[in-house]
Amino acid sequence: MKLHGYFRSSAAYRVRIALNLKGLAATHLPHHLRKGEQSAPAYIAINPQGLVPALENDAGAILTQSLAIIEWLDETHPAPALLPKDPLWRAKVRAFAQAIACDTHPVQNLKVLSRLRELGLAEDKVQEWAAWVNREGLSACETLVKDGAGPFCFGDAPTLADLCLVPQLGNARRFGVDVSAYPRLLKAEAAAKALPAFIDAAPERQPDAE
């Protein structure tokens, strides 16, 4: 398999964690987002959105969107499971993951922040926007899991929720968010980051890390 990504992309980070948890090898092909390499015609031919990640399987099929990629990995390589068997808890895990991957991360990512700058927003306001988005999303996620024993977001093993949470907390810190306001999320993060699959997927451990 081939994973098109970027070391600092939180969406690609999610997929790297999933691959590691499943014990699957992939050739990592970096596209430097700040240099606009994701907009090169050769990559647009792979992913028309010009976003990372994209995963090419061994048969040459291309998958895009991190949550779709992770669910495909979970369905084709079932162990360890990243979604609960119980339909209600599957829905809860997906809701948590989507709160991050659909409603938080996309509106504070590089593409949106670059557009805000193009529209004339001052840099301090751009950073303020990104921090606000992270606080809003993480506050909701804290409430979603606050009554769970853990140590992970949903129980005693990592799920899709944790794969989304860990990269997003990293984003929040980069934008200066005081994450101590989310003790339940930090508990899940600590449990996840003790695992080799999460350690090896970290941005600073990637070949293209700056």
Backbone hydrogen bonds in HBPLUS format (Angstrom, degrees):
<---DONOR---> <-ACCEPTOR-->    atom                        ^
c    i                          cat <-CA-CA->   ^        H-A-AA   ^      H-
h    n   atom  resd res      DA  || num        DHA   H-A  angle D-A-AA Bond
n    s   type  num  typ     dist DA aas  dist angle  dist       angle   num
A0027-THR N   A0001-MET O   2.83 MM  26  6.24 165.2  1.85 151.4 148.5     1
A0002-LYS N   A0056-GLU O   2.93 MM  54  5.05 156.8  1.99 143.5 150.6     2
A0056-GLU N   A0002-LYS O   2.85 MM  54  5.05 165.3  1.88 150.9 155.9     3
A0003-LEU N   A0027-THR O   2.79 MM  24  6.02 163.5  1.82 150.8 155.9     4
A0029-LEU N   A0003-LEU O   2.80 MM  26  5.90 171.8  1.81 149.5 152.0     5
A0004-HIS N   A0054-ALA O   2.80 MM  50  5.08 171.5  1.80 167.3 166.4     6
A0054-ALA N   A0004-HIS O   3.16 MM  50  5.08 142.5  2.31 129.5 136.6     7
A0005-GLY N   A0029-LEU O   3.05 MM  24  6.22 156.5  2.11 138.3 143.7     8
A0031-HIS N   A0005-GLY O   2.76 MM  26  5.93 142.8  1.90 165.0 176.6     9
A0009-SER N   A0006-TYR O   3.00 MM   3  5.31 154.1  2.07 114.2 122.4    10
A0013-TYR N   A0009-SER O   2.94 MM   4  6.12 149.6  2.04 142.7 152.2    11
A0014-ARG N   A0010-SER O   3.08 MM   4  6.30 149.5  2.18 140.5 146.1    12
A0016-ARG N   A0012-ALA O   2.92 MM   4  6.24 156.6  1.97 152.7 159.8    13
A0017-ILE N   A0013-TYR O   3.05 MM   4  6.33 157.9  2.10 152.2 157.1    14
A0018-ALA N   A0014-ARG O   3.08 MM   4  6.43 162.0  2.11 147.8 152.6    15
A0019-LEU N   A0015-VAL O   2.91 MM   4  6.17 165.9  1.93 158.3 161.1    16
A0020-ASN N   A0016-ARG O   2.99 MM   4  6.20 159.5  2.03 147.6 153.3    17
A0021-LEU N   A0017-ILE O   2.84 MM   4  6.12 162.8  1.87 159.0 163.6    18
A0022-LYS N   A0018-ALA O   3.00 MM   4  6.18 151.5  2.09 148.4 156.1    19
A0024-LEU N   A0019-LEU O   2.88 MM   5  5.06 167.9  1.90 154.5 152.8    20
A0023-GLY N   A0020-ASN O   3.00 MM   3  4.95 149.4  2.10  98.7 108.4    21
A0035-LYS N   A0032-HIS O   3.24 MM   3  5.44 141.3  2.40 100.7 111.4    22
A0037-GLU N   A0032-HIS O   3.07 MM   5  5.36 155.9  2.13 156.8 150.6    23
A0036-GLY N   A0033-LEU O   3.04 MM   3  5.00 157.1  2.09 101.2 108.2    24
A0039-SER N   A0036-GLY O   2.99 MM   3  5.61 163.7  2.02 118.1 123.5    25
A0040-ALA N   A0037-GLU O   3.23 MM   3  5.37 167.4  2.25 107.6 110.6    26
A0043-TYR N   A0040-ALA O   2.91 MM   3  5.43 127.7  2.19 112.9 126.4    27
A0044-ILE N   A0040-ALA O   2.95 MM   4  6.22 161.0  1.98 158.3 164.5    28
A0045-ALA N   A0041-PRO O   3.03 MM   4  6.19 142.2  2.17 143.9 152.4    29
A0046-ILE N   A0043-TYR O   2.79 MM   3  5.02 140.0  1.95 103.6 116.3    30
A0047-ASN N   A0043-TYR O   2.82 MM   4  6.19 164.6  1.85 162.3 165.4    31
A0050-GLY N   A0047-ASN O   2.84 MM   3  5.55 158.2  1.89 125.4 132.2    32
A0055-LEU N   A0063-LEU O   2.83 MM   8  5.12 162.6  1.86 149.7 155.6    33
A0063-LEU N   A0055-LEU O   2.78 MM   8  5.12 159.7  1.82 149.8 157.0    34
A0057-ASN N   A0061-ALA O   2.88 MM   4  5.48 157.0  1.94 155.7 160.9    35
A0060-GLY N   A0057-ASN O   2.90 MM   3  5.28 162.6  1.93 115.2 120.7    36
A0069-ILE N   A0065-GLN O   2.95 MM   4  6.21 158.7  2.00 157.7 164.8    37
A0070-ILE N   A0066-SER O   2.88 MM   4  6.09 165.0  1.91 154.1 157.7    38
A0071-GLU N   A0067-LEU O   2.96 MM   4  6.13 161.0  2.00 146.3 151.5    39
A0072-TRP N   A0068-ALA O   2.98 MM   4  6.13 150.1  2.07 142.3 150.6    40
A0073-LEU N   A0069-ILE O   2.91 MM   4  6.22 159.0  1.96 151.4 157.2    41
A0074-ASP N   A0070-ILE O   2.87 MM   4  6.13 151.3  1.95 145.5 154.0    42
A0075-GLU N   A0071-GLU O   2.92 MM   4  6.10 145.7  2.04 142.0 150.7    43
A0076-THR N   A0072-TRP O   2.92 MM   4  6.08 150.3  2.01 151.1 158.9    44
A0077-HIS N   A0073-LEU O   2.82 MM   4  5.64 136.4  2.01 141.1 151.4    45
A0160-LEU N   A0082-LEU O   2.86 MM  78  5.34 146.5  1.97 155.7 144.8    46
A0090-ARG N   A0086-ASP O   2.85 MM   4  6.07 149.9  1.94 156.5 166.7    47
A0091-ALA N   A0087-PRO O   3.03 MM   4  6.20 155.3  2.09 142.8 148.4    48
A0092-LYS N   A0088-LEU O   3.04 MM   4  6.38 149.5  2.14 141.2 150.0    49
A0093-VAL N   A0089-TRP O   2.93 MM   4  6.09 162.3  1.96 148.5 152.2    50
A0094-ARG N   A0090-ARG O   2.92 MM   4  6.14 164.7  1.95 150.0 154.8    51
A0095-ALA N   A0091-ALA O   2.85 MM   4  6.01 153.0  1.93 144.9 152.7    52
A0096-PHE N   A0092-LYS O   3.07 MM   4  6.31 161.2  2.11 148.4 152.3    53
A0097-ALA N   A0093-VAL O   2.97 MM   4  6.21 169.0  1.98 154.5 157.7    54
A0098-GLN N   A0094-ARG O   2.81 MM   4  5.97 158.8  1.85 151.6 157.5    55
A0099-ALA N   A0095-ALA O   2.90 MM   4  6.06 141.8  2.05 142.6 152.9    56
A0100-ILE N   A0097-ALA O   3.20 MM   3  5.42 132.2  2.44  97.9 109.7    57
A0101-ALA N   A0097-ALA O   2.77 MM   4  5.98 174.0  1.78 161.1 159.2    58
A0102-CYS N   A0098-GLN O   2.80 MM   4  4.98 152.6  1.87 128.8 135.1    59
A0104-THR N   A0100-ILE O   3.25 MM   4  4.78 145.8  2.37 115.0 121.9    60
A0105-HIS N   A0100-ILE O   2.81 MM   5  5.79 162.3  1.84 157.9 163.8    61
A0108-GLN N   A0105-HIS O   3.14 MM   3  5.49 167.8  2.16 118.3 120.3    62
A0113-LEU N   A0109-ASN O   3.03 MM   4  6.25 172.4  2.04 163.5 165.9    63
A0114-SER N   A0110-LEU O   2.87 MM   4  5.92 154.7  1.94 148.4 155.1    64
A0115-ARG N   A0111-LYS O   3.16 MM   4  6.36 148.5  2.26 137.7 145.8    65
A0116-LEU N   A0112-VAL O   2.97 MM   4  6.31 152.7  2.04 150.8 158.4    66
A0117-ARG N   A0113-LEU O   3.09 MM   4  6.38 153.0  2.16 144.5 151.0    67
A0118-GLU N   A0114-SER O   2.99 MM   4  6.27 153.6  2.06 143.8 151.2    68
A0119-LEU N   A0115-ARG O   2.98 MM   4  6.24 142.1  2.13 144.7 154.5    69
A0121-LEU N   A0116-LEU O   3.09 MM   5  5.66 160.5  2.13 157.2 151.3    70
A0120-GLY N   A0117-ARG O   2.95 MM   3  5.14 158.8  1.99 108.6 113.9    71
A0125-LYS N   A0122-ALA O   2.94 MM   3  5.28 125.4  2.24 105.9 120.4    72
A0126-VAL N   A0122-ALA O   2.95 MM   4  6.32 146.6  2.06 150.0 160.8    73
A0127-GLN N   A0123-GLU O   3.00 MM   4  6.26 163.9  2.02 153.6 156.2    74
A0128-GLU N   A0124-ASP O   2.97 MM   4  6.07 147.4  2.08 133.5 143.3    75
A0129-TRP N   A0125-LYS O   2.86 MM   4  6.04 151.3  1.94 142.6 149.6    76
A0130-ALA N   A0126-VAL O   3.09 MM   4  6.42 163.9  2.12 150.1 153.2    77
A0131-ALA N   A0127-GLN O   2.99 MM   4  6.22 160.6  2.03 149.2 154.4    78
A0132-TRP N   A0128-GLU O   2.93 MM   4  6.10 158.9  1.97 147.0 153.0    79
A0133-VAL N   A0129-TRP O   2.93 MM   4  6.22 163.0  1.96 158.3 162.3    80
A0134-ASN N   A0130-ALA O   3.12 MM   4  6.34 162.1  2.15 147.5 151.9    81
A0135-ARG N   A0131-ALA O   2.92 MM   4  6.20 161.1  1.96 153.1 158.4    82
A0136-GLU N   A0132-TRP O   2.94 MM   4  6.14 165.8  1.96 156.5 160.0    83
A0137-GLY N   A0133-VAL O   3.05 MM   4  6.25 169.6  2.06 153.3 155.8    84
A0138-LEU N   A0134-ASN O   2.89 MM   4  5.93 171.0  1.90 156.1 159.2    85
A0139-SER N   A0135-ARG O   2.94 MM   4  5.84 152.1  2.02 143.1 150.6    86
A0140-ALA N   A0136-GLU O   3.28 MM   4  6.50 159.0  2.33 143.8 148.5    87
A0141-CYS N   A0137-GLY O   3.03 MM   4  6.31 157.2  2.09 146.3 153.2    88
A0142-GLU N   A0138-LEU O   2.84 MM   4  6.00 153.0  1.91 148.0 154.6    89
A0143-THR N   A0139-SER O   3.26 MM   4  6.54 154.4  2.33 143.0 148.5    90
A0144-LEU N   A0140-ALA O   3.03 MM   4  6.34 150.0  2.12 145.8 154.6    91
A0145-VAL N   A0141-CYS O   3.30 MM   4  6.57 140.9  2.46 147.0 154.3    92
A0146-LYS N   A0142-GLU O   2.98 MM   4  5.65 113.7  2.44 142.0 157.5    93
A0148-GLY N   A0145-VAL O   3.03 MM   3  5.46 163.5  2.06 118.1 123.5    94
A0152-PHE N   A0155-GLY O   2.99 MM   3  5.43 142.7  2.13 172.7 175.1    95
A0162-ASP N   A0159-THR O   3.00 MM   3  5.49 122.9  2.34 110.5 122.6    96
A0163-LEU N   A0159-THR O   3.24 MM   4  6.65 153.8  2.31 149.8 157.6    97
A0164-CYS N   A0160-LEU O   3.18 MM   4  6.45 138.3  2.37 143.1 152.7    98
A0164-CYS N   A0161-ALA O   3.22 MM   3  5.33 132.9  2.45  96.6 108.5    99
A0165-LEU N   A0161-ALA O   2.90 MM   4  6.10 153.3  1.97 146.3 155.0   100
A0166-VAL N   A0162-ASP O   3.16 MM   4  6.11 175.0  2.16 152.1 151.2   101
A0168-GLN N   A0164-CYS O   3.37 MM   4  6.45 155.5  2.44 144.2 151.2   102
A0168-GLN N   A0165-LEU O   3.02 MM   3  5.19 113.4  2.48 100.5 117.2   103
A0169-LEU N   A0165-LEU O   2.94 MM   4  6.21 156.3  2.00 164.8 171.4   104
A0170-GLY N   A0166-VAL O   3.26 MM   4  6.53 151.5  2.35 145.0 152.6   105
A0171-ASN N   A0167-PRO O   3.03 MM   4  6.44 150.1  2.12 145.1 153.0   106
A0172-ALA N   A0168-GLN O   2.88 MM   4  6.19 162.9  1.91 152.7 156.9   107
A0173-ARG N   A0169-LEU O   3.04 MM   4  6.28 159.0  2.09 148.1 152.4   108
A0174-ARG N   A0170-GLY O   3.14 MM   4  6.41 155.0  2.20 145.4 152.1   109
A0174-ARG N   A0171-ASN O   3.02 MM   3  5.12 113.6  2.48  97.1 113.4   110
A0175-PHE N   A0171-ASN O   3.11 MM   4  6.48 138.9  2.28 148.2 159.6   111
A0175-PHE N   A0172-ALA O   3.14 MM   3  5.23 130.6  2.39  96.5 109.5   112
A0177-VAL N   A0172-ALA O   2.96 MM   5  5.26 166.1  1.98 149.8 145.4   113
A0176-GLY N   A0173-ARG O   2.97 MM   3  5.00 162.1  2.00 109.8 112.1   114
A0182-TYR N   A0179-VAL O   3.01 MM   3  5.68 163.4  2.04 122.9 124.5   115
A0186-LEU N   A0182-TYR O   2.98 MM   4  6.25 155.8  2.04 154.8 162.6   116
A0187-LYS N   A0183-PRO O   2.98 MM   4  6.19 144.7  2.11 141.6 150.4   117
A0188-ALA N   A0184-ARG O   3.22 MM   4  6.54 157.2  2.27 143.8 148.6   118
A0189-GLU N   A0185-LEU O   2.86 MM   4  6.13 158.0  1.91 149.4 156.4   119
A0190-ALA N   A0186-LEU O   2.89 MM   4  6.04 160.9  1.93 146.9 151.2   120
A0191-ALA N   A0187-LYS O   3.16 MM   4  6.41 159.4  2.21 146.4 151.4   121
A0192-ALA N   A0188-ALA O   2.98 MM   4  6.21 160.7  2.02 151.6 157.0   122
A0193-LYS N   A0189-GLU O   2.82 MM   4  5.98 168.8  1.83 160.5 163.2   123
A0194-ALA N   A0191-ALA O   3.44 MM   3  5.49 156.0  2.50  98.3 105.0   124
A0195-LEU N   A0192-ALA O   2.98 MM   3  5.63 165.4  2.00 120.5 125.3   125
A0198-PHE N   A0195-LEU O   3.07 MM   3  5.56 131.4  2.32 112.9 124.1   126
A0199-ILE N   A0195-LEU O   3.01 MM   4  6.27 165.7  2.03 155.9 160.6   127
A0200-ASP N   A0196-PRO O   2.86 MM   4  5.87 175.4  1.86 155.5 156.4   128
A0201-ALA N   A0198-PHE O   3.21 MM   3  5.13 134.1  2.43  94.4 107.0   129
A0202-ALA N   A0199-ILE O   3.26 MM   3  5.51 160.6  2.30 107.6 113.5   130
A0205-ARG N   A0202-ALA O   3.01 MM   3  5.53 156.7  2.07 117.7 125.1   131
A0206-GLN N   A0203-PRO O   3.11 MM   3  5.55 167.6  2.12 120.7 121.9   132
A0209-ALA N   A0206-GLN O   3.01 MM   3  5.31 165.8  2.04 118.6 120.6   133
